[in-house]
């Protein structure tokens, strides 16, 4: 019996050994291998003292180890390989941090290794050790100040326009994006898909893309996943193959505006082309080249980042960027609803060779610009309403010496305070922040205008975010307010043009004037200072780097500022150049 017992023990021991061997020899797929390599590299880049202090170059370590990944085929080999990366950096540990705190409660980002069955216990302990001994002083790859835009010390790699980036550079681009979003982007929760899954879905695509244009398309698509209006447009301007990707070289002979998943013809630019095609002001375009307008918008959403659909539509209404009109030919088939009937029209769009039409476009755009330039930063309307336009507010500074600015602003605001109503038109960008931050605050606010919670990256614990305690972000700390109690009605107008600083100051106005009515459309949903990272190919990727919340915890990102009443432009108002939202605002304060 004793011998039989020993035999059974040996048998079970052998089974356990085989099981452990099998677990270690378990094959690992290509995507998981690269994903965990990226994750480990970024973890070290943002936490390890050798990188945080700038003693070692993160890119050099990435490229050195990337070449060794091809030889890794099992879970055990990957764990050994990743542990070796850590060992190569040396034992440069800082004082212990957060040893008594549950790591996942402090920073849920650490699930990627602590809750990952592919990471063995030894490697988990190594990574946890780096985190608990992390460098909280060095900020080599992190902006020193919360409002600094550029992510520092990211080496730039430029290549001729006609050359696709080498494999290593393409994967470095994806890894950089993974890391900066993991550790410095506060809005991962607003993505339609988890960021980890997005990166996984792109690994083989980045690895196998054959041309520079393919690479740019991949960048567009992954940046679009951020759902962040700050990521829109300037990155688009960096693209080499934007004309080939968007096929937007042909311009419509009419002005337009997207409304209710249709395109409204709101103005004729080139009469000859429109007459020949039977296009009239007021026509509604239902489909372009056989594709419904709603589907065209959905397709562009895959390439263009916006915090919400309303902002995407506003961006697509831009005639100059011309992103709404994609075609291989200058002749477009437009399905149009006009005078109660639906009909397909063949329309010749404008090409660069059509000098007469180009001249007509320039003339039309210049006339629109003159109208915009004629708007005053401040005026008193006939019906005793003070009107401020945030997009033009900086013009109040024109020809005013610094010594006289206070007196001028006192005069303007004293005049505004005498009116029955005030309108703050926030549909634009405040090129002069001092208007609301200093002067409106000083005249109309109670002392201490804490209108928002402002979160920045926690440099002591990267991957999490902490509220800024100093009040200078909300109001000037060296100003005693007049505390003037305005008895009239106040209306704040917002729409998709209300972005970033304009959203911030709209929130401030809402707090200064708690009885104000905010009307209009959903704002851009991109409040907070933006950040910018350069990735291989010399592309600059922008994103919102801080998080803004109302005092009650309502987020501003994605949703935009709080609105009391949605007022959308009416077709009849658009066609008659009537501002629906301003018209409503005037009525609301009378």
C-alpha positions as CSV (number, residue, x, y, z in Angstrom):
1,X,0.0,0.0,0.0
2,X,2.9,2.4,0.9
3,X,4.5,1.8,-2.5
4,X,1.1,2.4,-4.3
5,X,0.8,5.7,-2.3
6,X,4.3,6.8,-3.4
7,X,3.5,5.9,-7.0
8,X,0.3,8.0,-6.9
9,X,2.2,10.9,-5.4
10,X,4.8,10.7,-8.1
11,X,2.1,10.5,-10.8
12,X,0.2,13.6,-9.5
13,X,3.5,15.5,-9.1
14,X,4.3,14.6,-12.7
15,X,0.9,15.8,-13.8
16,X,1.3,19.1,-11.9
17,X,4.8,19.6,-13.5
18,X,3.3,18.9,-16.9
19,X,0.5,21.4,-16.2
20,X,2.9,24.1,-15.2
21,X,5.2,23.4,-18.1
22,X,2.2,23.5,-20.5
23,X,1.0,26.8,-19.0
24,X,4.5,28.3,-19.5
25,X,4.8,26.9,-23.0
26,X,1.3,28.2,-23.9
27,X,1.5,29.9,-27.3
28,X,0.9,33.6,-27.3
29,X,-0.7,35.3,-30.3
30,X,1.0,38.1,-32.1
31,X,-1.5,40.8,-31.0
32,X,-1.2,40.0,-27.2
33,X,2.6,39.8,-27.5
34,X,3.0,43.3,-29.0
35,X,0.3,44.7,-26.8
36,X,2.0,43.6,-23.5
37,X,5.3,44.8,-24.9
38,X,3.8,48.2,-25.5
39,X,2.2,48.2,-22.1
40,X,5.3,47.3,-20.3
41,X,7.4,49.8,-22.2
42,X,5.0,52.6,-21.5
43,X,4.8,51.6,-17.8
44,X,8.5,51.9,-17.5
45,X,8.6,55.1,-19.6
46,X,6.3,56.9,-17.2
47,X,7.3,55.3,-13.9
48,X,10.9,54.0,-14.0
49,X,13.5,56.5,-12.6
50,X,15.8,55.8,-15.5
51,X,13.2,57.2,-18.0
52,X,11.5,59.7,-15.7
53,X,14.8,61.4,-15.1
54,X,15.8,61.4,-18.7
55,X,18.9,59.2,-18.1
56,X,17.8,56.6,-20.6
57,X,16.1,57.2,-24.0
58,X,12.7,55.4,-24.1
59,X,12.7,55.2,-27.9
60,X,16.2,53.5,-28.0
61,X,15.0,50.9,-25.5
62,X,11.8,50.3,-27.5
63,X,13.7,49.8,-30.8
64,X,16.3,47.6,-29.2
65,X,13.7,45.2,-27.7
66,X,11.3,45.3,-30.6
67,X,13.8,43.4,-32.8
68,X,13.8,40.6,-30.2
69,X,10.1,40.0,-30.1
70,X,10.0,37.8,-33.2
71,X,11.8,35.1,-31.2
72,X,9.1,35.1,-28.5
73,X,6.4,32.4,-29.1
74,X,5.1,31.4,-25.6
75,X,3.8,33.0,-22.4
76,X,6.8,31.9,-20.5
77,X,9.2,33.4,-23.0
78,X,7.3,36.7,-23.0
79,X,7.4,36.9,-19.2
80,X,11.1,36.2,-19.2
81,X,11.7,38.8,-22.0
82,X,9.7,41.5,-20.3
83,X,11.4,40.9,-17.0
84,X,14.7,41.2,-18.8
85,X,13.7,44.6,-20.0
86,X,13.3,45.7,-16.4
87,X,16.5,44.1,-15.3
88,X,18.5,45.9,-18.0
89,X,17.4,49.2,-16.6
90,X,19.2,48.5,-13.3
91,X,18.0,48.7,-9.7
92,X,17.3,52.4,-9.5
93,X,14.5,52.5,-6.9
94,X,13.1,55.5,-5.2
95,X,11.5,55.6,-1.7
96,X,8.4,53.5,-1.3
97,X,5.1,55.0,-2.3
98,X,1.5,53.9,-1.4
99,X,2.6,50.6,0.1
100,X,-0.5,50.3,2.2
101,X,-3.0,51.4,-0.4
102,X,-4.9,49.0,-2.7
103,X,-3.3,49.7,-6.0
104,X,-6.3,49.2,-8.2
105,X,-8.4,51.5,-6.1
106,X,-5.7,54.2,-6.3
107,X,-5.2,53.7,-10.0
108,X,-7.4,51.2,-12.0
109,X,-4.9,51.5,-14.9
110,X,-2.9,48.8,-13.3
111,X,-5.4,46.1,-14.2
112,X,-3.5,45.4,-17.3
113,X,-0.9,43.4,-15.4
114,X,-2.4,42.7,-12.0
115,X,-5.5,41.1,-13.5
116,X,-3.9,39.6,-16.5
117,X,-3.5,35.8,-16.7
118,X,-0.7,36.1,-19.3
119,X,1.5,37.9,-16.7
120,X,3.1,35.5,-14.2
121,X,3.4,36.2,-10.5
122,X,7.1,37.1,-10.7
123,X,6.6,39.7,-13.4
124,X,3.6,41.2,-11.6
125,X,5.7,41.6,-8.5
126,X,8.5,43.3,-10.6
127,X,6.0,45.7,-12.1
128,X,4.3,46.4,-8.8
129,X,7.7,47.0,-7.3
130,X,8.5,49.7,-9.9
131,X,5.2,51.3,-9.3
132,X,5.7,51.4,-5.5
133,X,9.2,52.8,-6.0
134,X,8.3,55.0,-8.9
135,X,9.9,58.4,-9.7
136,X,7.5,61.2,-8.7
137,X,10.0,64.0,-9.2
138,X,11.2,63.5,-12.8
139,X,8.8,64.6,-15.5
140,X,10.9,63.9,-18.6
141,X,7.9,62.8,-20.7
142,X,5.3,64.8,-18.9
143,X,4.5,68.5,-19.1
144,X,5.8,70.3,-16.0
145,X,2.8,72.7,-15.9
146,X,-0.8,71.6,-16.3
147,X,-1.5,74.1,-19.0
148,X,1.6,73.3,-21.1
149,X,0.5,71.9,-24.4
150,X,3.5,70.0,-25.8
151,X,4.4,66.6,-24.4
152,X,8.1,67.1,-23.9
153,X,11.1,65.1,-25.2
154,X,9.3,63.0,-27.7
155,X,11.9,62.7,-30.5
156,X,10.8,63.8,-33.9
157,X,11.2,61.4,-36.9
158,X,10.8,62.9,-40.3
159,X,10.6,60.9,-43.6
160,X,10.3,62.0,-47.2
161,X,6.6,62.3,-48.2
162,X,6.8,59.4,-50.7
163,X,8.3,56.9,-48.2
164,X,6.3,54.7,-45.9
165,X,7.7,54.6,-42.4
166,X,9.8,51.5,-41.4
167,X,8.0,48.9,-39.3
168,X,9.7,49.9,-36.1
169,X,8.6,53.5,-36.6
170,X,5.0,52.6,-37.2
171,X,4.9,50.4,-34.1
172,X,6.6,53.1,-32.1
173,X,3.9,55.6,-33.2
174,X,1.2,53.2,-32.0
175,X,3.0,52.6,-28.7
176,X,3.5,56.3,-28.1
177,X,-0.2,56.9,-28.6
178,X,-1.1,54.0,-26.3
179,X,1.1,55.4,-23.5
180,X,0.1,59.1,-23.7
181,X,-3.6,58.2,-23.8
182,X,-3.2,55.7,-20.9
183,X,-1.3,58.1,-18.7
184,X,-2.2,61.6,-19.7
185,X,-5.8,61.5,-21.2
186,X,-8.5,61.8,-18.7
187,X,-11.4,60.9,-20.9
188,X,-10.8,57.3,-21.9
189,X,-14.3,56.4,-20.5
190,X,-16.0,58.5,-23.2
191,X,-14.7,56.3,-26.0
192,X,-17.2,54.0,-27.7
193,X,-14.7,51.1,-27.4
194,X,-12.2,50.5,-24.6
195,X,-8.8,52.0,-25.4
196,X,-6.9,48.7,-24.8
197,X,-9.1,47.0,-27.4
198,X,-8.7,49.8,-29.9
199,X,-4.9,49.5,-29.6
200,X,-5.1,45.7,-30.0
201,X,-7.3,46.1,-33.1
202,X,-4.6,48.3,-34.6
203,X,-1.4,46.3,-33.9
204,X,-1.5,44.1,-37.0
205,X,-2.9,46.9,-39.1
206,X,0.1,49.2,-38.2
207,X,2.4,46.3,-38.6
208,X,1.2,45.3,-42.1
209,X,0.3,48.7,-43.7
210,X,2.0,48.9,-47.0
211,X,2.0,52.6,-47.9
212,X,2.4,56.1,-46.3
213,X,-1.2,56.8,-47.2
214,X,-2.4,53.6,-45.4
215,X,-0.4,54.7,-42.4
216,X,-2.1,58.1,-42.4
217,X,-5.6,56.5,-42.7
218,X,-4.8,54.3,-39.7
219,X,-3.7,57.4,-37.7
220,X,-7.0,59.2,-38.7
221,X,-9.1,56.2,-37.6
222,X,-7.4,55.7,-34.2
223,X,-7.4,59.4,-33.4
224,X,-11.1,59.5,-34.3
225,X,-11.7,56.9,-31.6
226,X,-10.8,59.5,-29.0
227,X,-14.1,61.3,-29.6
228,X,-12.3,64.5,-28.8
229,X,-12.9,67.8,-30.7
230,X,-9.5,69.0,-29.7
231,X,-8.1,66.2,-31.9
232,X,-9.9,67.6,-35.0
233,X,-8.4,69.7,-37.8
234,X,-4.8,70.6,-37.0
235,X,-3.8,66.9,-37.2
236,X,-5.7,66.8,-40.5
237,X,-3.4,69.7,-41.7
238,X,-0.3,67.5,-41.1
239,X,-1.5,64.8,-43.5
240,X,0.5,64.4,-46.8
241,X,-2.2,62.4,-48.5
242,X,-5.3,64.3,-47.3
243,X,-6.6,65.0,-50.8
244,X,-6.2,61.3,-51.8
245,X,-7.8,60.1,-48.6
246,X,-10.8,62.4,-48.5
247,X,-11.0,62.9,-52.4
248,X,-12.2,66.5,-51.7
249,X,-10.7,68.4,-54.6
250,X,-14.0,69.4,-56.1
251,X,-16.1,72.2,-54.6
252,X,-19.9,72.6,-54.8
253,X,-21.2,75.5,-56.8
254,X,-23.5,76.3,-53.8
255,X,-23.2,77.0,-50.1
256,X,-24.8,74.5,-47.8
257,X,-25.6,73.5,-44.3
258,X,-26.3,70.0,-42.9
259,X,-29.6,69.9,-41.1
260,X,-31.5,66.8,-40.0
261,X,-29.3,64.4,-42.0
262,X,-29.9,66.4,-45.1
263,X,-27.9,69.1,-46.9
264,X,-29.7,72.4,-47.3
265,X,-28.6,74.5,-50.3
266,X,-28.5,77.9,-48.6
267,X,-26.9,80.0,-51.2
268,X,-25.9,80.0,-54.9
269,X,-22.2,80.6,-55.5
270,X,-21.7,79.8,-59.2
271,X,-25.1,80.6,-60.9
272,X,-24.3,79.0,-64.3
273,X,-23.4,75.6,-62.8
274,X,-26.4,75.6,-60.5
275,X,-28.8,76.7,-63.2
276,X,-27.5,74.0,-65.6
277,X,-28.1,71.4,-62.9
278,X,-31.4,72.7,-61.7
279,X,-30.2,73.5,-58.3
280,X,-32.1,76.2,-56.3
281,X,-31.7,77.8,-52.9
282,X,-33.8,75.8,-50.4
283,X,-33.3,72.4,-52.1
284,X,-32.6,69.5,-49.7
285,X,-29.9,67.0,-50.7
286,X,-30.8,63.5,-49.5
287,X,-28.0,61.5,-51.0
288,X,-24.6,62.1,-52.8
289,X,-23.6,59.6,-55.5
290,X,-26.2,57.2,-54.3
291,X,-25.1,57.3,-50.6
292,X,-27.5,58.7,-48.0
293,X,-26.2,61.9,-46.3
294,X,-26.5,60.2,-42.9
295,X,-24.2,57.3,-44.1
296,X,-21.7,59.8,-45.5
297,X,-21.6,61.5,-42.1
298,X,-21.2,58.1,-40.3
299,X,-18.3,57.3,-42.7
300,X,-16.5,60.6,-41.9
301,X,-17.0,60.0,-38.2
302,X,-14.6,57.0,-38.6
303,X,-11.9,59.4,-39.8
304,X,-12.6,62.7,-37.9
305,X,-12.5,63.1,-34.1
306,X,-15.3,65.0,-32.5
307,X,-16.7,65.0,-28.9
308,X,-20.3,64.8,-30.2
309,X,-22.2,64.6,-33.4
310,X,-23.4,68.2,-33.3
311,X,-19.8,69.4,-33.4
312,X,-18.9,67.0,-36.2
313,X,-21.7,68.4,-38.3
314,X,-20.6,71.9,-37.6
315,X,-17.1,71.0,-38.8
316,X,-18.4,69.4,-41.9
317,X,-20.3,72.5,-42.8
318,X,-17.0,74.3,-43.4
319,X,-16.9,75.1,-47.1
320,X,-13.2,75.7,-47.2
321,X,-12.1,72.3,-45.8
322,X,-14.7,70.7,-48.0
323,X,-14.7,67.3,-46.2
324,X,-18.4,66.6,-47.0
325,X,-17.9,66.2,-50.7
326,X,-15.8,63.1,-51.7
327,X,-15.7,62.1,-55.3
328,X,-13.4,60.6,-58.0
329,X,-15.0,62.9,-60.6
330,X,-16.0,66.5,-60.6
331,X,-19.6,65.5,-61.6
332,X,-21.8,64.5,-58.6
333,X,-25.1,62.8,-58.6
334,X,-27.3,64.5,-56.0
335,X,-30.6,63.1,-54.9
336,X,-32.6,66.3,-54.2
337,X,-36.0,67.0,-52.6
338,X,-37.4,70.1,-54.1
339,X,-40.9,71.5,-54.4
340,X,-42.4,68.3,-53.0
341,X,-40.6,66.0,-55.4
342,X,-37.4,63.9,-55.2
343,X,-35.1,63.8,-58.3
344,X,-31.5,62.9,-59.1
345,X,-29.5,65.8,-60.5
346,X,-26.1,65.6,-62.2
347,X,-24.1,68.5,-60.9
348,X,-20.8,69.8,-62.2
349,X,-18.6,70.7,-59.2
350,X,-15.9,73.4,-59.3
351,X,-12.4,72.3,-60.3
352,X,-9.2,74.3,-59.9
353,X,-9.1,74.7,-63.7
354,X,-12.4,76.7,-63.7
355,X,-11.0,80.1,-63.1
356,X,-14.3,81.9,-63.4
357,X,-15.9,79.6,-60.8
358,X,-12.9,80.0,-58.5
359,X,-13.2,83.7,-58.7
360,X,-16.9,83.4,-57.8
361,X,-16.1,81.3,-54.8
362,X,-13.5,83.8,-53.6
363,X,-16.0,86.7,-54.0
364,X,-18.7,84.8,-52.1
365,X,-16.3,83.9,-49.2
366,X,-15.0,87.5,-49.0
367,X,-18.5,88.8,-48.8
368,X,-19.2,86.4,-45.9
369,X,-16.0,87.5,-44.2
370,X,-17.0,91.1,-44.5
371,X,-20.3,90.4,-42.8
372,X,-18.4,88.6,-40.0
373,X,-15.9,91.4,-39.6
374,X,-18.8,93.9,-39.3
375,X,-20.0,92.3,-36.0
376,X,-19.0,94.5,-33.1
377,X,-17.5,93.1,-29.8
378,X,-20.0,95.1,-27.8
379,X,-23.1,97.1,-28.7
380,X,-26.3,98.3,-27.0
381,X,-29.3,97.3,-29.1
382,X,-32.3,99.6,-29.6
383,X,-34.4,97.6,-27.1
384,X,-32.0,98.3,-24.2
385,X,-30.1,95.1,-24.5
386,X,-26.3,94.9,-24.0
387,X,-24.7,92.5,-26.5
388,X,-21.2,91.0,-26.2
389,X,-19.7,88.8,-28.9
390,X,-16.9,86.6,-27.5
391,X,-15.3,85.9,-30.9
392,X,-14.7,89.6,-31.4
393,X,-14.2,90.6,-27.8
394,X,-10.5,91.1,-28.2
395,X,-11.2,94.0,-30.5
396,X,-12.1,96.0,-27.3
397,X,-8.3,96.2,-26.8
398,X,-7.7,97.9,-30.1
399,X,-5.9,101.3,-29.8
400,X,-6.2,101.2,-26.0
401,X,-3.1,101.8,-23.9
402,X,-2.8,99.4,-20.9
403,X,-3.1,102.4,-18.6
404,X,-6.5,103.2,-20.0
405,X,-8.0,99.7,-20.3
406,X,-9.5,99.6,-16.8
407,X,-11.3,102.9,-17.4
408,X,-12.6,101.8,-20.8
409,X,-13.9,98.5,-19.5
410,X,-15.5,100.2,-16.5
411,X,-17.3,102.5,-18.9
412,X,-18.6,99.6,-21.1
413,X,-19.7,97.4,-18.2
414,X,-21.4,100.3,-16.4
415,X,-23.3,101.0,-19.6
416,X,-24.2,97.3,-19.9
417,X,-25.4,97.2,-16.3
418,X,-28.0,99.9,-17.0
419,X,-29.7,97.9,-19.7
420,X,-32.8,95.7,-19.2
421,X,-31.0,92.6,-20.5
422,X,-27.6,91.3,-21.4
423,X,-26.6,88.7,-24.1
424,X,-23.3,86.9,-24.1
425,X,-22.8,85.4,-27.5
426,X,-20.3,82.6,-26.8
427,X,-20.4,81.2,-30.3
428,X,-16.7,81.7,-31.0
429,X,-13.3,81.7,-29.3
430,X,-12.3,84.2,-26.6
431,X,-8.9,85.5,-27.9
432,X,-8.9,87.7,-24.8
433,X,-9.5,85.7,-21.7
434,X,-9.4,88.7,-19.4
435,X,-12.8,89.9,-20.5
436,X,-14.7,87.2,-18.4
437,X,-11.9,86.1,-16.1
438,X,-11.1,89.6,-14.8
439,X,-13.6,92.3,-15.9
440,X,-16.9,90.5,-15.8
441,X,-15.9,88.8,-12.6
442,X,-14.8,92.1,-11.0
443,X,-18.0,93.9,-11.9
444,X,-20.7,91.3,-11.5
445,X,-19.5,88.3,-9.4
446,X,-19.6,87.7,-5.8
447,X,-16.1,87.1,-4.3
448,X,-14.6,83.7,-5.1
449,X,-16.2,82.4,-8.3
450,X,-15.6,78.7,-8.0
451,X,-17.6,77.6,-11.0
452,X,-15.8,74.3,-11.9
453,X,-13.7,71.4,-10.8
454,X,-10.5,71.3,-12.8
455,X,-8.6,68.0,-12.9
456,X,-5.0,67.6,-14.0
457,X,-2.7,64.6,-14.4
458,X,-1.5,63.5,-11.0
459,X,2.3,63.5,-11.5
460,X,2.7,61.6,-8.2
461,X,0.5,58.8,-9.6
462,X,0.4,59.0,-13.4
463,X,-2.7,57.5,-15.0
464,X,-4.9,59.1,-12.4
465,X,-6.0,62.8,-12.1
466,X,-6.3,65.1,-9.2
467,X,-8.3,68.3,-8.7
468,X,-6.4,71.6,-8.8
469,X,-6.7,73.3,-5.4
470,X,-5.5,76.8,-6.3
471,X,-8.3,79.1,-7.3
472,X,-6.4,81.1,-10.0
473,X,-7.9,78.8,-12.6
474,X,-11.3,80.2,-11.9
475,X,-10.8,83.8,-10.9
476,X,-7.9,86.3,-10.2
477,X,-7.0,86.0,-6.5
478,X,-5.8,89.6,-6.2
479,X,-9.1,91.2,-7.2
480,X,-11.9,92.5,-4.9
481,X,-15.2,92.3,-6.8
482,X,-17.7,95.2,-6.9
483,X,-20.4,92.7,-6.2
484,X,-22.9,94.6,-8.4
485,X,-26.2,92.8,-8.4
486,X,-27.6,92.9,-11.9
487,X,-31.4,92.9,-11.9
488,X,-32.0,92.4,-15.6
489,X,-32.2,89.2,-17.6
490,X,-29.2,87.5,-18.9
491,X,-28.9,85.0,-21.9
492,X,-25.9,83.0,-22.9
493,X,-25.8,81.7,-26.5
494,X,-23.7,78.6,-27.2
495,X,-23.3,76.1,-30.1
496,X,-20.5,73.9,-31.6
497,X,-18.3,77.0,-32.1
498,X,-18.3,77.2,-28.3
499,X,-15.1,75.2,-27.7
500,X,-12.4,74.9,-25.0
501,X,-11.8,78.3,-23.4
502,X,-15.2,79.5,-24.7
503,X,-16.9,76.6,-22.9
504,X,-14.8,77.4,-19.8
505,X,-15.9,81.0,-19.7
506,X,-19.5,80.1,-20.5
507,X,-19.4,78.0,-17.3
508,X,-18.0,81.0,-15.5
509,X,-20.8,83.3,-16.8
510,X,-23.4,80.7,-15.7
511,X,-22.0,80.8,-12.2
512,X,-21.7,84.6,-12.1
513,X,-25.3,85.0,-13.3
514,X,-27.1,82.0,-11.7
515,X,-30.4,83.1,-13.1
516,X,-29.1,83.3,-16.7
517,X,-30.7,81.3,-19.5
518,X,-28.3,79.3,-21.6
519,X,-29.7,78.6,-25.1
520,X,-28.5,77.2,-28.4
521,X,-27.0,73.9,-29.4
522,X,-24.6,71.4,-27.9
523,X,-21.2,72.9,-27.5
524,X,-17.9,71.3,-28.7
525,X,-17.4,69.2,-25.5
526,X,-13.7,69.9,-25.5
527,X,-13.1,71.9,-22.3
528,X,-9.7,71.8,-20.6
529,X,-6.2,72.6,-21.8
530,X,-5.2,70.6,-24.8
531,X,-2.1,68.5,-25.1
532,X,0.0,67.7,-28.2
533,X,2.3,64.7,-28.9
534,X,4.6,64.3,-31.9
535,X,4.7,60.8,-33.4
536,X,6.9,59.3,-36.1
537,X,6.4,60.9,-39.5
538,X,6.3,64.3,-37.7
539,X,2.5,64.2,-37.1
540,X,1.1,66.2,-34.2
541,X,-1.8,64.6,-32.3
542,X,-3.9,66.8,-30.1
543,X,-6.2,65.8,-27.3
544,X,-7.8,67.3,-24.2
545,X,-5.3,66.9,-21.4
546,X,-7.3,68.1,-18.4
547,X,-10.9,67.3,-17.2
548,X,-13.5,69.9,-16.4
549,X,-16.6,69.3,-14.3
550,X,-19.3,71.5,-12.9
551,X,-19.3,71.8,-9.1
552,X,-22.1,69.2,-9.0
553,X,-19.9,66.7,-10.8
554,X,-21.5,67.1,-14.2
555,X,-18.8,66.6,-16.9
556,X,-18.2,69.2,-19.6
557,X,-16.2,66.9,-21.9
558,X,-18.3,65.3,-24.6
559,X,-21.6,66.7,-23.4
560,X,-20.6,70.3,-23.5
561,X,-21.9,73.1,-21.3
562,X,-25.3,72.9,-19.6
563,X,-28.1,74.3,-21.8
564,X,-31.5,75.4,-20.5
565,X,-33.2,75.4,-23.9
566,X,-32.1,73.8,-27.2
567,X,-32.6,76.3,-30.1
568,X,-31.7,75.0,-33.5
569,X,-31.5,77.1,-36.7
570,X,-34.7,77.0,-38.7
571,X,-34.5,76.4,-42.5
572,X,-36.5,79.6,-43.2
573,X,-34.1,81.6,-41.0
574,X,-31.0,80.1,-42.6
575,X,-32.3,81.0,-46.1
576,X,-33.1,84.6,-45.0
577,X,-29.8,85.0,-43.1
578,X,-31.7,85.3,-39.8
579,X,-29.9,84.2,-36.7
580,X,-32.5,82.0,-35.0
581,X,-30.6,81.7,-31.7
582,X,-29.9,85.4,-31.4
583,X,-33.5,86.2,-32.2
584,X,-34.6,83.9,-29.4
585,X,-32.1,85.4,-27.0
586,X,-33.4,88.9,-27.6
587,X,-36.9,87.8,-26.9
588,X,-35.8,86.0,-23.7
589,X,-34.2,89.1,-22.1
590,X,-36.9,91.6,-23.1
